[in-house]
Amino acid sequence: MTRYALITGASSGIGLAMAEALARRGRNLLLVARQRDRLESIAIELTQRFGVEVLFRACDLSEPLRLSGFLLELEDGERQIDLLVNCAGIGTCGPFLGQDWMTEQDLIEVNILALTRLCHAVGNSMALHGGGQILNVASIAAFQPGPWMSTYHASKAYVLHFSEALRIELRKCAIKVSVLCPGPNHAVFFAKAQADEQKLRSNKKSMSPEEIALYAVRALDRDRAIIIPGRRNRLIAMLPRLAPRWLVRTLAGIFNKTCYSRCPPSDLKTRAR
């Protein structure tokens, strides 16, 4: 049975960079995102460049019925997933009460529910086939509450804690679980979320999706539990443990409001799927 790495959110940003990094290593891929045309062009390019098999499925992970159909297809198929990379994510920013509820619901569906369903379905398949590896993408936002990005921070905290718990539970099944917590980067996700893209690109301390993916792949080789690319980001992740909680949430709110207050709440949303 041919083995594949399944990557969600593979049409852009870290998901696309992970696809290229793994294809460079000779891994066959199954790419999932919303944009079929984009996925098709990526699949053709990676196949031509690296000589690997690249399959793709267009699926909006915020729609449970479509996700169910995709999971049934995986269950009935002949392809074994030995690496699951959950990169798909949605970000919103601005006052919580000013957000469109359907967008907030989509965020929860993708960042939490779809990720959890994929871990459950693919994890059971991995257990039956003798093991595998799961990489869930969170953020350094997972380490502190985030006023003006409250739902996003909370969803990433879930991903962090969920992944750490699964790592212990699934050891007996020979399934390795890691969580990637990148900081602000040059990805399309942050540009669409109305972060100050020019500042991100000019900031030498921010990383590109390609740099993050390379760091993540190497950390997976070492079976790292929590993967935080960049010294500065590792420091940011550690500080909330040392500072008073009131100070942590106050500073996070100041940072988020400063970075994302340029646009009205209705414009402050992005989907990286």
C-alpha positions in Angstrom: 0.0 0.0 0.0 1.4 3.4 -1.1 2.0 5.8 1.8 1.1 9.5 1.7 1.5 12.6 3.8 -1.9 14.4 4.1 -1.6 18.2 4.3 -4.6 20.5 4.9 -4.5 24.2 4.0 -2.0 23.2 1.3 -2.8 25.9 -1.2 -0.8 28.7 0.4 1.4 29.7 3.4 2.9 27.1 5.7 0.8 24.3 4.2 2.2 24.9 0.8 5.7 25.2 2.1 5.3 21.9 4.0 4.1 20.3 0.8 7.2 21.4 -1.0 9.6 20.5 1.9 8.1 16.9 2.1 8.0 16.5 -1.7 11.7 17.4 -1.8 12.3 14.5 0.5 10.5 12.1 -1.8 7.2 11.9 0.0 4.0 11.2 -1.8 1.3 13.8 -1.0 -2.4 14.2 -0.6 -3.2 17.9 -0.6 -6.5 19.4 0.8 -7.8 22.9 0.5 -10.8 24.8 -0.9 -9.4 26.0 -4.2 -9.4 23.1 -6.7 -7.6 25.0 -9.5 -4.9 26.1 -7.2 -4.4 22.6 -5.8 -4.2 21.2 -9.3 -1.4 23.6 -10.4 0.5 22.9 -7.2 0.2 19.1 -7.7 1.5 19.3 -11.3 4.4 21.5 -10.3 5.5 19.3 -7.4 5.2 16.2 -9.4 7.3 17.6 -12.2 10.0 19.0 -9.9 10.4 16.1 -7.5 9.0 13.1 -9.2 6.5 12.2 -6.4 2.8 11.3 -6.6 0.7 14.3 -5.6 -3.0 13.8 -5.2 -5.4 16.6 -4.2 -9.0 17.0 -2.9 -10.9 20.3 -2.9 -12.8 20.3 0.5 -14.1 23.2 2.6 -13.3 22.0 6.1 -15.8 24.4 7.6 -18.6 22.3 6.1 -19.0 19.1 8.2 -20.8 17.1 5.5 -18.0 17.7 3.0 -15.4 16.7 5.6 -17.4 13.5 6.4 -17.4 12.7 2.7 -13.7 13.2 2.4 -13.1 11.0 5.5 -15.3 8.2 4.0 -13.3 8.4 0.8 -10.1 8.0 2.8 -11.5 5.0 4.8 -12.6 3.2 1.6 -9.5 4.0 -0.4 -6.3 2.1 -0.8 -4.0 4.9 0.3 -2.3 4.8 3.7 -1.7 8.1 5.5 1.4 7.9 7.6 1.8 11.6 8.2 -1.0 14.1 8.9 -0.2 17.8 8.8 -3.1 19.9 9.9 -2.3 23.4 8.6 -5.7 24.7 7.6 -6.8 27.6 9.7 -9.0 30.7 9.9 -8.1 33.9 11.7 -10.3 36.8 12.7 -9.4 40.0 14.5 -11.2 43.0 15.9 -13.8 43.3 18.7 -15.5 39.9 19.3 -19.0 41.4 19.4 -18.3 43.1 16.1 -17.5 39.9 14.3 -19.9 38.2 12.0 -21.0 35.1 13.8 -20.9 32.8 10.8 -17.2 33.6 10.4 -16.5 32.9 14.0 -18.4 29.6 13.6 -16.3 28.8 10.5 -13.1 29.5 12.6 -14.2 27.0 15.3 -15.2 24.4 12.7 -11.9 24.6 10.9 -9.4 25.3 13.7 -10.9 23.0 16.2 -13.5 20.6 15.0 -12.1 19.6 11.6 -8.6 19.2 13.0 -9.9 17.0 15.8 -12.0 14.9 13.4 -9.0 14.4 11.1 -6.8 13.4 14.1 -9.5 10.9 15.2 -10.1 9.4 11.7 -6.5 9.3 10.5 -5.2 8.4 13.9 -7.4 5.3 14.0 -6.1 4.3 10.5 -2.5 4.8 11.6 -3.1 2.7 14.7 -4.4 -0.2 12.5 -1.4 0.1 10.2 1.2 0.1 12.9 1.8 3.8 13.5 2.4 7.2 11.9 3.0 10.8 12.7 0.7 13.8 13.3 1.7 17.5 13.1 -0.9 20.0 14.2 -0.2 23.7 13.5 -1.0 26.1 16.3 0.8 29.4 16.9 2.7 31.2 19.6 -0.8 32.8 20.2 -1.6 29.6 21.9 0.4 30.5 24.9 -1.6 33.6 26.0 -5.1 35.0 25.7 -5.5 37.5 22.9 -8.0 40.4 23.2 -9.1 41.5 19.7 -8.2 38.1 18.4 -9.9 36.2 21.2 -11.4 33.3 19.2 -8.2 32.7 17.3 -6.0 32.7 20.4 -8.4 30.3 22.1 -8.6 28.0 19.2 -4.8 27.7 19.0 -4.6 27.1 22.8 -6.9 24.2 22.1 -4.7 22.8 19.4 -1.6 23.1 21.6 -3.2 21.3 24.6 -5.0 18.7 22.5 -1.8 17.8 20.7 0.2 17.5 23.9 -2.4 15.2 25.3 -2.6 13.0 22.2 1.2 12.7 22.2 0.9 10.8 25.5 -2.2 8.8 24.6 -1.0 7.6 21.2 2.5 6.5 22.2 1.2 2.9 22.7 -0.1 3.0 19.1 3.4 4.1 17.8 1.9 7.4 16.6 4.1 10.4 17.2 2.3 13.7 17.7 3.9 17.2 17.5 2.5 20.7 17.5 4.0 23.6 15.5 3.8 27.0 17.0 5.1 29.6 14.6 5.2 33.3 15.2 4.2 36.1 12.8 5.5 35.3 9.3 5.2 36.3 5.7 2.3 34.0 4.9 -0.8 35.0 3.0 -2.7 34.3 6.3 -1.3 37.3 8.0 -1.6 39.6 5.0 -5.3 38.7 4.7 -5.8 39.1 8.4 -4.9 42.8 7.9 -1.6 42.5 9.8 0.9 45.1 8.7 2.4 43.1 5.8 5.1 45.6 5.1 6.3 45.6 8.7 6.3 41.8 8.6 8.3 41.5 5.5 10.8 44.2 6.6 11.2 42.7 10.0 14.3 40.5 9.9 13.0 38.6 12.9 9.9 37.3 11.2 10.3 34.0 9.2 9.1 33.0 5.8 6.7 29.9 5.5 9.6 28.1 3.8 11.9 28.7 6.7 9.2 27.5 9.1 8.5 24.4 7.1 12.2 23.4 6.9 12.5 23.9 10.7 9.4 21.8 11.2 10.4 18.9 9.0 13.8 18.7 10.8 12.1 18.8 14.2 9.7 16.0 13.1 12.8 13.9 12.4 13.8 14.4 16.0 10.2 13.8 17.2 10.0 17.1 19.0 6.8 17.6 21.0 6.4 21.4 20.7 8.1 23.0 17.7 8.7 26.8 18.0 10.8 28.2 15.1 13.0 31.1 16.1 14.7 32.1 19.4 12.5 35.2 19.8 9.3 33.2 19.4 10.5 30.6 22.0 11.1 33.5 24.4 7.7 34.9 23.7 6.1 31.5 24.4 8.0 31.2 27.7 7.2 34.7 29.1 3.5 34.1 29.9 4.6 31.5 32.4 6.7 34.0 34.3 4.5 37.2 34.1 1.3 37.8 36.0 -1.8 36.8 34.0 -3.3 40.4 34.1 -0.1 41.7 32.5 0.0 38.9 29.8 -3.5 39.6 28.6 -3.1 43.4 28.8 0.1 43.3 26.7 -1.4 40.8 24.2 -4.4 43.1 23.8 -2.3 46.2 23.2 -0.2 44.3 20.6 -3.2 42.9 18.7 -5.2 46.2 18.8 -2.1 48.1 17.5 -1.4 45.6 14.6 -5.0 45.0 13.5 -7.0 48.1 14.1 -6.5 49.6 10.6 -9.6 48.0 9.1 -13.3 47.7 10.2 -14.2 44.5 12.0 -16.1 43.2 8.9 -12.9 43.2 6.9 -10.7 41.6 9.6 -10.9 38.0 8.7 -9.0 35.5 6.7 -9.1 31.8 5.6 -5.9 29.9 5.1 -7.4 26.7 3.8 
